[in-house]
Amino acid sequence: MSTLDSLVRYSVKSVMQLPLGDTVSEVMPLSEAMAVLFPDIHGFSGTIEIELTHIDQGVQVSTTIVAHGVMPCSRCTQGSEVQVDQTYNLTYSREKDVGDDLISPRDTIDLTQQCIDTVVPAIPDHVLCKEDCAGLCSACGVNLNDRPDHFTTHPEHHHADQSLGNSIRMK
């Protein structure tokens, strides 16, 4: 049916031979290259579902990316699950000015950049392991989620955290 030559390069030759309106679907695992593109997400895995429809001007492509991985919590650095579920639609044509992009002379379309452009904004800048994550003690680095009594046993750390907070608020 198709060949996957790169991260997401897809041969549309067979789709272009279908009757107008016919659709071909395929679900593929995310390539290991995605781990290279997103090194901060550990164990990044998932699927790319591609639906190609032969249209008069070329090929209508609907792509859904469903992926997950683990990123460090922004407060305590513990691993936190990250989910991505994004869909985009593009039209590919052999003629300039007709679609979003051109079909190559070899009848392939490369969805790599569109996948990257879809996934990157869906990855959160700041991840929390839980909404009320207490973070790390700024004086000694202990995870305050594991040691909620830390400031009662080490009051000097609480004062260090308060003065740090005051200096941040003053700026």
Backbone hydrogen bonds, N-H to C=O, Kabsch-Sander energy under -0.5 kcal/mol:
donor,donor_aa,acceptor,acceptor_aa,energy
5,D,3,T,-0.8
5,D,9,R,-1.0
10,Y,8,V,-0.5
10,Y,109,I,-3.4
11,S,3,T,-0.6
12,V,107,D,-2.9
13,K,107,D,-0.7
16,M,12,V,-2.5
17,Q,13,K,-0.7
18,L,15,V,-1.3
21,G,54,H,-3.5
22,D,19,P,-2.1
24,V,52,L,-2.7
26,E,50,I,-2.3
28,M,48,I,-2.7
30,L,46,G,-2.2
34,M,31,S,-1.6
35,A,32,E,-1.0
36,V,32,E,-1.0
37,L,33,A,-2.2
38,F,34,M,-2.1
41,I,38,F,-1.5
42,H,40,D,-0.7
42,H,70,V,-3.1
44,F,41,I,-0.8
45,S,68,H,-2.5
47,T,66,V,-2.7
48,I,28,M,-3.0
49,E,64,T,-3.0
50,I,26,E,-3.2
50,I,48,I,-0.6
51,E,62,S,-2.5
52,L,24,V,-3.1
53,T,60,Q,-2.6
54,H,22,D,-2.3
55,I,53,T,-0.6
55,I,58,G,-2.2
58,G,55,I,-0.8
59,V,92,Y,-2.8
60,Q,53,T,-2.8
61,V,59,V,-0.5
61,V,90,L,-3.6
62,S,51,E,-2.6
63,T,61,V,-0.5
63,T,88,Y,-2.9
64,T,49,E,-2.4
65,I,86,Q,-3.3
66,V,47,T,-2.3
66,V,64,T,-0.6
67,A,84,V,-2.8
68,H,45,S,-2.6
69,G,82,V,-1.8
70,V,42,H,-2.1
71,M,80,S,-2.7
73,C,78,Q,-2.5
74,S,127,V,-3.9
77,T,73,C,-1.3
80,S,71,M,-2.8
82,V,69,G,-2.9
84,V,67,A,-2.8
86,Q,65,I,-2.4
88,Y,63,T,-2.4
90,L,61,V,-2.5
92,Y,59,V,-3.2
93,S,101,D,-2.2
94,R,57,Q,-0.8
98,V,95,E,-1.2
99,G,95,E,-0.7
100,D,91,T,-2.0
101,D,91,T,-1.5
103,I,93,S,-2.3
104,S,108,T,-2.5
107,D,104,S,-2.2
109,I,10,Y,-2.7
111,L,8,V,-3.5
111,L,109,I,-0.6
115,C,111,L,-2.6
116,I,112,T,-2.4
117,D,113,Q,-3.0
118,T,114,Q,-1.4
119,V,115,C,-2.8
120,V,116,I,-2.6
122,A,118,T,-0.5
122,A,119,V,-0.9
123,I,119,V,-0.9
123,I,120,V,-1.2
133,C,130,K,-1.8
136,L,75,R,-0.6
137,C,142,V,-2.3
141,G,137,C,-2.2
144,L,135,G,-2.5
144,L,142,V,-0.7
145,N,135,G,-0.5
146,D,143,N,-0.8
147,R,143,N,-1.2
150,H,147,R,-1.9
152,T,149,D,-1.0
153,T,149,D,-1.7
154,H,150,H,-1.8
157,H,154,H,-1.6
158,H,154,H,-0.9
159,H,155,P,-1.8
160,A,156,E,-1.6
161,D,157,H,-2.4
162,Q,158,H,-2.3
163,S,159,H,-2.6
164,L,160,A,-2.0
165,G,161,D,-2.3
166,N,162,Q,-2.6
167,S,163,S,-2.3
168,I,164,L,-1.9
169,R,165,G,-2.3
170,M,166,N,-1.8
171,K,167,S,-0.8
171,K,168,I,-0.6
